[in-house]
Amino acid sequence: MQTDFLPISQEDLKKKGWNALDVIIVTGDAYVDHPSYGAAIIGRTLEAEGFRVGIIPQPDWRHIDDFKKLGKPRLFFGVTAGNMDSMVANYTAGKRPRKKDDYSPGGNPGLRPDRATIVYSNRIREAFGDVPIIIGGIEASLRRFAHYDWWDDSVRRSILLDSRADILVYGMGEIQVVEIAQRLLQNKDLAGIRGTAIVGKKSGGMDKRTGINDKRQTGNVIILPEGSIEIPSYEEVSKDKTRFNEAFKIIYTNQDPFKGKVLAQKHDTRYVIQYPPPLPFSAGQLDKIYELPYMRSWHPVYIKSGGIPGFETVKFSIISHRGCCGECSFCSLYMHQGRIIQSRSKRSILNEASLISERPEFKGTITDIGGPTANLYQATCTLWKHTGTCQDKHCLIPVKCKNLKTGYREGMELYSRILALRNVKHAFIESGIRYDLLIDKDSSEYLAYLCKHHISGQMKVAPEHSADHVLKIMNKPTFDVYDKFVIKYNEINKSLNKKQYLVNYLISSHPGSTLEDTLSLALYLMKRNIHPEQIQDFTPLPLTLSGTMYYTEMHPFTYEHIYVPKTFRERKMHRALIQHGNSKNRAMIRKALKIMHKEYLFKRFIENEKPNVRKT
Ligand code: SF4
């Protein structure tokens, strides 16, 4: 059983009696050895396969010295910006520098560069020349093709080219990195690995030849398998928004592990080539990853700075599954974890709960058992295992597909067994809940069970907006579904004699949303005395459906024009309307009402200021 952190210094290497590492992972996050942190998962996965792995967390990117501190790896450098895209980590939705970084020691900002993947990779090249570099993590994953970058307000080329990396791993990455390490060990070619993208020059006819090239470096000739699709080039998509939409649509519809084709996008004389996503993990495979010997703590090197704030929220939480079949337009999960739900076994989760509950610092509360959507644990469709997801319909929109089976019985059994563990007093479900899966009769027992045992006074749900045409663009259920859920939730809590609330997540300034739409949302909230705190100013993320709509002002599937609130002034008005109870928003609300010629409503806003605020 592993009982130590992965090495981060020469001293650590000496202690282990190693003079070199096989793989060095450079990450924009502090080193937290926990399965919620990508660098830890990848490091432990490689270690379990017998590779010697070290970590360089948050190196000083202004010099090359930090990148040299563990020497040159025998196989490769793995580079990640961390658990978040570095631009999202460094800037607010108003494009202002953030004052806090939860993934850094003491929450201090400024410890990761903008565009960390590119900066780190180029420093490594400076220090070590042609050492193989593998990039991965959410930043690399969502920037694998030419993409719209909100911070630059322009289309950037694939991150593979700017980083000069040898290969990009997209998605969660465990299976890909092991395959890459093994191939490099055997001096084999890196082309053709599912869940990766590489750069090369195309050879011969795009669709006529099969096979792979025999060299791995960027710029080599790649022979594409039959059926590969060439999408509009970087040069085309950066000049023409219709071509941008065409490219996006092809990428989007080829993210299924069973049906997805090899995609190639030309950048000048070279091609970025993406291989289809990896096949879904079985429960056993996923269990193995989460059962690796993590230290479940931040590295002691951060004691002086007070630890890593972001770790506190996951310290006593458990990841039960991956993937989401919801396909919300603004979410990057579809392109990263995919639509097929992959759940861990109850046994494995129960063991993890037991392990956590035996830790000396455990005070009796498991804070979360969840995933991207908590109530999709063990959800299944008969198609997922062998043929993948449907291309012509969604699993949850407009209503739940009849082939989708929820795993509520399994979930309830698991949660009750966790609650029965010796040291566990509470086991909460803090991850977001998909409320449209909780309105029919079949789900009543599950909802009542959650309300009775696993809600800490408030349940997190994401209505996002109230205007149906905006919800349609977001790929969310119509608003009457939310209303139905609220009635049911309140009835159940009443019958349980419990006072429990909803935390409502809303998105301000999403494509499709006019000031009139947001005013109608504000009036709805006002009527129900809801004063939302969880508002997200819409940020167009690369390779998301909403990000594409923001940039092109069109729906990439229908080419219908979409109104997009783009100026900071208008974005502020949307937010002010939603946060109607805050007196600081008066001026903005007045401006918004004036634009809509509805100044007569101002009095209503004033009357609703500073009320007995109900936290939602
Ligand atoms: S059959 Fe239904 S649940 Fe299954 S993939 Fe298709 S839409 Fe989703």
Boltz pocket constraint, residues with backbone or C-beta under 6 A from the ligand:
constraints:
  - pocket:
      binder: B
      contacts: [[A, 325], [A, 380], [A, 381], [A, 382], [A, 383], [A, 384], [A, 388], [A, 389], [A, 390], [A, 393], [A, 394], [A, 395], [A, 396], [A, 401], [A, 402], [A, 403], [A, 404]]
      max_distance: 6.0
